[in-house]
Amino acid sequence: MKTTIALSFALCFLIASFTAYYGDAGLQLSDIETDIESGSGAHFGRSNVNEFTYMLERDVNASICHWFHFKLENASGQEVTFRIANFDESLFGYNPRTRPVYSYDQENWSFIEDVRITNAFTFKQRFERDTVWIAAATPYKYSELEEYLGSIEGLPYVERESLGSSSDGHRIELLTITDQSIAPEGKQTIWITAGHHSSETSGMWVVKGLIDHVLSDPSLRRRYVWKINPMLNPDGVVEGYTRYDSDGCDLNREWDDGPGMEPEVAQVYEAMREWLDENETDLLADFHCSGSYRPFAIVVPEEYVYPEYGDRLESLLESIQEFTDYDGVERTTTQGTVRVESFDLWGVLSVTLEMSESSVTKEYCMGQGALMARSFDAFLAGES
């Protein structure tokens, strides 16, 4: 009898131990959900207890893959390891400072610090609550943008307009922010674009901060007409793509495509052209982000432009570097970009601004947006 009891106790202990390591005590594949807004569509496998390997799904008609965003359930008290199996540094733009983020409420995001980059991208985190969202960087969702624009469109100095629809039926937004009591002829115009590339969320957070600052400063509304397209690629954002839209097109290579332009670019292009038929645009700034350690600007080379334009570019860069952390400069003539084509077509002074996506918070990005608005004001005020 004692022997039977002892054997039963031992068997129960072994079963309990087995379950703790390989059974229901660990998280299951069913606890991971990628079918969420801006979800990445990654393919997950369970390699060990609380260890998951996954393959990132590439953009439509493209080899690029970088973005991931998914929801994890039953995570409280669990230490979980994730490994990206199809990691390729040439496609990712990651660097040793890259840190994914997690959130328990989709509002406050924290960095995952335990990260290893070898032949795979691996990160590990112990979670304190059951439901957690995990992403390559702090998401900036289409629904989030729409809610924000809805909250400000009733202000007397804000005009919100839909230029049309994307391929998947989402709004292509244009904000005009200015003091309506002063005629446009007495002001300068600054045109802002962002969100050509869907995973470059820190660039869109910078523009969110710029908008907030313009809304808070009446002097910037008296002196300028702000034209802002805050998200050119809503389809890519909603679907969780890295760079392209749902048709597999890079929207920031579409600006020289004429009748073949994707609808998102065509609608913004037409709005710019109509404005320029009767007004001037004094500055165009296109916001992105990259895997660089530091924010930087991209402009056309000096030999590509006439001397007066080149001098204005240098003054603009000096003002940006004085006010913000965008302290590097690249000079390229990448055809099809809004930066190059706005100069080629209309002679508009234009700049691409690349925020770092390595360990930057949305609060930092928004702060840089406020400083960027001040730098544009200082530059244009110095010219007048």
N, C-alpha and C positions, 0 to 999 in steps of 0.2 A: 504493500500500500504506500509506504513512504517513498519507494523507488518510483512508483507511478506518479505520485505528486511531484517529485523532483523533476522527472522527465517532462511532465506537463508544464511546469514552471519554466524550464529551460526552453521548451518549444515556444511558449508565449513570448519569452524574452527575445528569441531569434526573430520571430515574426514582427515583433514591435521594432526591433533594430532595423530589419529589412525595410519595413514601411517608412521609418524615419528617413532612411537614406535614399530609397528608390520609389517610394509609393506616394500616397496622397499628401504626405507632409510637405513635399516640394511643390513649387508652382508648376502648372500644366500649360500645354500649348493653348488650351481653351481660355486661359487667363490673359492672353495677349490679344488685343484688338487693333487692327490696322485700318478698319473701315470707319474712319473718323475724318472730319474735315482736316485737310492738309496731311492726312495719313500717308505713309510712304509706300504702301503696297509691298513691303518686304516679305520674303518667304522664310518662315521660322522653322527650326528644328530643335529638339531637346537633346542635347549631347550628354548631360549629366544632371544630377539634382541641382536645380536652380542655376543651371548653365544652359544658355541658348545660343545657337549659331544661326545666323540669318544671312540671306542673300538680298542685297538691294536690287530693286527692279529699276531698270534703266528707262530713261525718258523715251517717248514715242520716237521711233526712227533715229535713235541716237545711242551712242555708247556711254554717255555720261551718266553717272549716278553718284550722288553725294548726300541727298536729303534723307533723313528718316524721322518719323514721328509716329508714335503708337501709344496705346493706353494699356496699363497693366493693372489687373485686379488681384485681390487677396494678397497684397504685397506686404502688409504690416509685419514687421519683425523679421522680414526675409532679406538675406543678402543675396543679390542676384548678379550674375555675370552674363554679359552679352558680347558676342564676337561676330564682327562683320567678315564673312568668309571671302567675299569677292572684293576685298579692299584693294585699291590700286591708287597709289599716291598721285599718279599722273592725272587721274580722273577726279580725285576728291578735293584737292586744294587744301587738305589738312596739313598741319604742322605740329611739332611737339607741344605747342601751347594749346592745341585744340581741346576743348572740353564740352562734351554734351551737357544738356540741361535736363532737369526734372522739376515737376510741379505737382502739388496736391490740389490746386484750385484753378489752374490755367491762367492765373494772374501773377502770382509770385513764383519766380523761377530761380533755381539754385544750380550751381555747377557740380558735375560729377568729377571728382578730383583723381580717382583711381583709374588712370587711363594708360594703356600700353599700345605703342605702335611698333609692330614687328612685321611679320608677313601677314598680319591681320590687324584690325582695329578692335581692341578689346577694352571694355570698361566695366566697372563693378561698383555697386552701391547697396547699402543697407537702407531700407525704407521704413518709415514710421507710421504710415497710414495704408489702408487697404487699396485705395485707388490712386494711381500716380500716372502722369503723362511724361513721356520721355521723348526728347527731340535732339536733332543735331545742333540746333540753336533755338533761341526763343522764337516761337512761331509768331507770325503776324497774319492772322486769318482774314479771309474775305468778309466773313460775318462780323468780325471785330471792326473792320474798316467801315462797313455799312452802318453798324450801330453808332460808331463815333460820328460819322457824317450826318446821321439823322439827329444827333444831339446838338449839332451846331448850325444846321441849315436854317433855323429860324432867326438867327442873329441878323440884324439889319445890314451888316457889312459883308455878309456871306451869301454868295449865290452858288447853289449846287445844281449841276446840270449833268444829265446822262447823254453822252455823245452818241450812244448806240449800244449794241450788244456784242459781246465776244462770240466766238464760234459756239460756245456752249450756253449762251444766253445770259451771261452775267453783265452787269452794268459797267460801262467804261466811263469812269467818273471824271468830271472837270469841276474843280473849285475855283471860283473867282472871289478873292478877298480884297476889298478896298473900301475906302470912305466914299460912299455914294454921293455925298454932297459936293465933292470936288470932281470936275470933269476929267476924263481920262487924258485929255490933251495936256493937262497940267501935271501929269505924273509920268514916271518911268515904269516899264513893265519888266517883271522877272517871271520867267516861265520855269516851272519845276516839273520834272518827270521822275518816276520811280517804279520799281516793280516790273521792269522788263523781264527779269529772271526770277522765277518764282521762289527759289530757296534763299535768295539774298535778302533775308528779313531785316538784318541790321540796317541796311540802307533805307528800308521803308520806315523803320523806327526813327531814323534821323529826320525824315520828312515829317513824321508825326510831331516830333519836337519842334521843328521849324514852324509848322502850322500853329501849334499851341502858342509859340512866342509871338507870332504875328497877330494872333487873336488878342493877346494881352497888351500889345503896344500900339496905341492909337497913332503914334507918329509914323510907324511903318505902313499904316493903312492910308495915311494922308499923302505920303510921298510916292507910294507905289501901287500898281495893280499887280497882284500876285495871281498868276494862273498856275494851277497845280493839278497834275494827273498823278494821284497817289499810288495807283496800282494798275499798270498796263496789262499785266498777265494774270487776271483773276482765275482763269481756267487752270493754269499751272499751279497756282496757289491752292485752289480747292482740291485738286487731284493729288497733290503732294509730289509734283515733279521737281526735278532739280533746277532746270534751266529753261526748258522749252515749253511751248504751249501745247494744247491738246492735239494740234495738227502736226506736231513734231517740228515746229519752226522756232528759231532763235529770233525773237522780236527785235532785238537790237542789231540785227543784220538785215532788217526788212525796209529800212528807210529809203533805199534807192531802188525799190522793186516796182515802182510805178503802179500800173493796174494790177499787178500780182501781189500787192501788199496784203498781209493778213488784216482782217477787219479791225483788230484792236489798234494797229499802227495807222491804218488808213483813216480812221475816225479822228485820232489825235492830230495827224498830219493835216487833215482838212480844217480842223479848228484853228491850228496855227496859221495856215495859209489865209483863212478868212480874217483873222485878227490882223495879220500883217498887210492885208490889202488896204487897211485904213489907219493902222497904228504901227508903232515900232515895238520891237522886243529888244530891250537893252542887254539882257543876259538870259542865257538858258543853262540850267544846271541839271544834270542827269545823275541820279543817285543809285549806287550799286554797293556791293561788298565783295571782298576777296579773301583768300587765305593768307594775305600779308599780315605781318606782325603789327604794322602801323597803318593808319588811314593815309591815303594819298590821292592826288589829283592826276587826271589824264587830260592833256591838251594836244592840239595839233602842233607839229614842229614849226619852228620859226620860219624855215624856208618854204613852208606850204602856204603862208599867208603874207599879206602886204605889211609893210613896216608899222603902220599905225595900229593895225589889229594886233600885231605881235607885242607892241608896247602896252596895249590895254590888257592883254593876257598876263603879262608880267606883273602889272599893277594888281590885277585881280588875285593872282597867286600870292603876292606879298600880303594882301589883306586877309586871305584865307589862313595863311600860316601864322599871322599875327594873332588871330582870334581863336583858332581851333587847333586840334591835334593833327590835322591833315598836313603833314610836313614833308611829304615826298612828292615827286613829280615824274610822270612818264610822258613821253611825247610820241604819239603814233597817229597814223592816218588810216585807221581801220574803216574801210568803206562799209556803208550800210548802217552805221551807227548814227543815232540822232545828233551826236556831237559833231561829226564830220559833215553830215548832210545838211544840217541847219546852217553851217557856214557856206557850203557849196551852193545851196539853193538861195539863201536869203542874206548871207553875210552876217549872221547873228553871232555875237560873242558867246562861246559855249565851252562848257567844261564837264567832264565826268568826274564824279567824286566817289571814291571807293573806301567804304568803311571796312575795318578789319572785322572778320567773323570769329576771331580767336579770343575767347574768354572776354567778350564785352557784354555788358548788361544792357537791357533795353533802356534803363534809366540813363546810363552813360550815353547811349546813342541819341536819346532825345535831348540831352544836354548839349551835345555837339550840334544838333539841329538848331537849337536856339542861338548858339554862338555863330553858326553859319549864316543865319539871317542877319545878325549884326555885322558880319564881315561883308556881306553883299551891300548892306546899307553904307558902310564906311567906304567901300570902293566906289559906288555910284555917286555918293555925296561928294567925294573927292574929285570926281570928273566934272561936276556941275559948277 
